[in-house]
Amino acid sequence: MNTIRTLTYLMIGAIGLSSCGGGNTPSNVTAPGDEKSTKDKVLNTGADLLQDKSPLRKFNAYLDGFHFYNGNINAQMEAHHYVNQLNEDVYQAIIFDGNEGSPKIMGIEYIITAKLFKTLSAEEKKLWHSHVHEVKSGTLIAPGIPEVAEYELMEKLVNTYGKTIHTWHTDQERTLPVGSPMIMMGFTKDGQLHKELVDARDKRFNVSSAENRKKRADIKALPIDPMADAWQKGEIRQFVISNKADSAQHKHQGQPTPAEHH
């Protein structure tokens, strides 16, 4: 099916099926703080009407799936991805813990094709996860768009790789973004993802992951790079908070500031 027809389906989905694509999953937590003042509400309304939001408007695809903390496969959560495709090989996503009310930004995900993944260093590849099982299992969904458009989107995503970092751990009922950012991973086999999470999500969206699996059976998946999903081999990589500035000084461009010499 050609791209023009796919775009037509996507537009039809956006116009006619938008009610199916969200508005059914509240945030996991309520952040502490006073209610917005009348002045704040007026300022926010004015900003919404007058300020340009071009970068945000390009986050025009919605994916719902599941992650787990790298190093702890039993710490699992649903993740609502709002995706911007930068070009044919690179996507970026903002991840929320819900899709209605005041959802919290849980983190981000960068998605690249297998072509670009091959160019990464061996150590860098250990931070990325494959998407083959997420797509083929039917658990990754694009709510609200026509079935044929979702199928074509999954065809594009099945052989991609994602690097995901969560910054607000609302799945742990943390009401503020405290603690260290964490590297997340995706599921690679049946039996890893908690069934109750999938069942609850499927019920909310009125979808069937099991039916999705059948419909996507003929989606072609390339062999997964053996350096991806490194957690399966015990190669765990995770962030820690440190009082050392070696990362900022040596892994990024630029000279240390004078204060760093003291």
Protein Blocks (a to p, Z undefined) as FASTA:
>chain_A
ZZklmmmmmmmmmmmmmmmngokaccfbdcedddddfklmmmmmmmmmmpcckkmmmmmb
ccddddddehiaklccddddddddfblmbccddddfbfehjacdfbdcddddfklmmmpc
fklmmmpccfklmmmnopaccehiafklmmmmmmmmmmgccddddfbdfknopabdedjd
ddddddfbehkacfklmmmmmmmnopafklmmmmmmmpccddddfkgoklmnopacdddd
dfbfklmmmmpgcdddfklmZZ
